[in-house]
Amino acid sequence: MTAEQYYTKDPTCASNEVTCAFVYRGHGMMFTTDAGVFSKGELDPGSRLLMDALPALSGDVLDLGCGWGPIGISVAKANKDARVVMADVNHRALDLTRRNAAALGASVEVLESDGMSALLDREFDAVITNPPIRAGKQVIYQMFADSARVLRENGALYLVIRKQQGAESCMKYLKTLFANVEKLDKSAGYWVLKASGPVKQGENTDAV
């Protein structure tokens, strides 16, 4: 084992591709996954819970930290009116996402971005993320703050986080960025949160 994490820009671990198959809202999905990318060989339970909790989506949708592509590609297949952008810092993940999207006939935009750094001049109607908790609170909280910056007035951030990894404090922080924060679902220690009504600069919420 090495200390290398899935949010490394260029994984050095040996490639070892395996497939992952599942059904999402009537669509049979087959993905190629690999070592050095989050959740090799399986759809992790947090992402599955998040995907199942999502409403119908349309407009500009961002899958932030897309990994090998299960969330964004599934959203694109199930929501024909959604224009999906998929971003990650991991080059191996981006290659997998492009290949998986092509294989599944999903029309998505795939780009490299360290967090939201390459996307701050864009606007979105929804941001979806299973954040890289191991990157640390500072990193993921910056992702949430940047999401509030790029979301349109009626936009929403959807995310999943484990209770034991700070879900309650995460909700408290989100309330400083959004007018409304709610728990959409919870299972096996995971919480799916929706934060809507991004608070722009100069505005305040009632959150402590």
N, C-alpha and C positions, 0 to 999 in steps of 0.2 A: 504494500500500500504506500502511496505517496500523499503529500499534503495538498496535491493539486485538486482544485475544486471544479465543478461543472461551469462556474462563471469565469474560468480562465479563458483568455482570448484564444490561445493556440494550445490545446491539449497535447501533451507529449506522450500520453499512454497509448499503447498499441490499439489500433482499430480492431474491433471485434463486432461486426454488425449482426444484429438479430432482428427479427420482425415482431411486430405487436399488432394484434387485430382486436377490434371491438366494434360495436354497433352504437351509433349516436343518432337518435331521433329518426330511425328508419334507414339510415345510411350505413352500409357496411364499409368499414375503414381498415386499411392495411398500411402500416407504417414501417419504415426501416429506422432502427435505432442503433446507437453505438456507444461504446465506452467513451468516457470523458464528457458525456452529455447527460443531464439529469434524467433519472428513471429509465435506464436502459432496459429494454425488453418488456416493459409493462407500463400501463397507464396508472400512475400513482393515485391512491385513493383521494387525495386532496384535489387534484385536478378533475377527477371524475365527479366529485361532489360539486365543485364549482361549475363545471359544464352543465350538469343536470339542473342547477339552480338558475341558470341564465334565462332571462325572458327572450322573446323574439327580438332580434336586433336589426337595425337598419342604419344607413348612413355610414360615417367613417368610424371604423372600429380598430383599435390597437390591441394586439396581443404582445404585451411587454415581457420580455424574457421568454421567448417562444420555445426554446429547446428544440426538440426534433419535430415540433409542429402540431401536437394533438389538438390543442385548444383552438387556435386560430383557423386551422384548416377545417376542423369540424364545424366551427361557427360559419365559415364561408359556405360549406356544403349545405347547411341547414337553414341559412338565411340568405336568400338570393338577392335581397336588397341591401346587403351589407358589403361595404368596400373595406376589406380587411388588410391591415398593415401588420407585419410580423417582424419583431426586432429582437436581436440578441447580440451579446458581445462575443460569443463563442463561435469561431469560424466553422468548426465541425458541425455545430448545431445548425448554423445557417445553410450549410451545404445539404444537410439532411432535410431541412424544411423545404428547400427549393425542389429537391428530388421527390419528396413525398407529395408536395402540392401538384407537381407535374403528373405523377403517377395516378393521383386521385382526381385529376381534372379540376382542381380548385384554382380559381383566379385570385391570387393574393400578391401583395407587394412585400418583398423580403429585403430587409436592410440591416446593416451593422449599426448598433448603437450601444454605447456603454451607459446603461440606464436609459434616461430620456435625452441624453446629450445631443443626439442627432435629430431630435424630433421637436425641439422647443419652438420651432417656427411653424409648426403644424397645428391644426385643430381637429378634435375628435368628438364624436358623440358618445363613445364608450371606450373605456380602457379596461382590459381584463388582464389579471396577473396572478400567477402563483409565485410569489416573490422569493428570491434566493435568501432564505432566512440566515443561512450560514455566512453570508456576506456581512452580516452585522446590522444592528438597528439603524445606524447612521445611513447606511446605503439604502436600505429599503424605505426608510422614512423620507429620504430625498426622492425616491421614486414616487411615493404618494403625493408629496408636495408638488413635484413636477407634473403629475397627472392632473392635479387641480388647476394648474396653469394652462394646460393645453385643452382641457375639456370645455365644450361649449356650455352656455348657460343652463341648458336642460340635460347636460350630459351626466354620466355616472361612471364611477370606478367600481369594478367588481373584483374581489380578491378572496383568497382562501388562506387561512392561517390556523395553526394548531393552538389550542387554548394554552397548553403548557409552554408554548414558545412566544407568549405575549399577546394573545388575542385581546384581552381586556385593555391593556395599555395601548394597543394599536387602535382600538375603537375610540379611546379618549383622545388620542392624537388626531385621528381623522375628523373628530368634531371641531378641531381648530381650523380645518381646511374646507369643510363642507357643511352646508346647512342641515343636511339630513344624513344620518348614519343608522343603518339597520342591519340586523342579522337575518339573512335569508334562509339559512339552513345550518344544521349542525349534526355531525355524526362522527363517531369513533374519535372524538377529541378534536375534530376539525370544525372551524366556523367559516361560513361563507358570508362575507360582508358586502353591503352595497352602500356606497357613499355618493350622494347626489347633491346638486346645487352647489357647485364649487364657489368658494368665497374668494373673490378677487382682491387684489391689493387695495387697502383702504377700508375694507369691510371687516366686520367682526362677527363672531358667533357668541353664543352664551356658554361655550365650553370653557372649562377651567384650564 
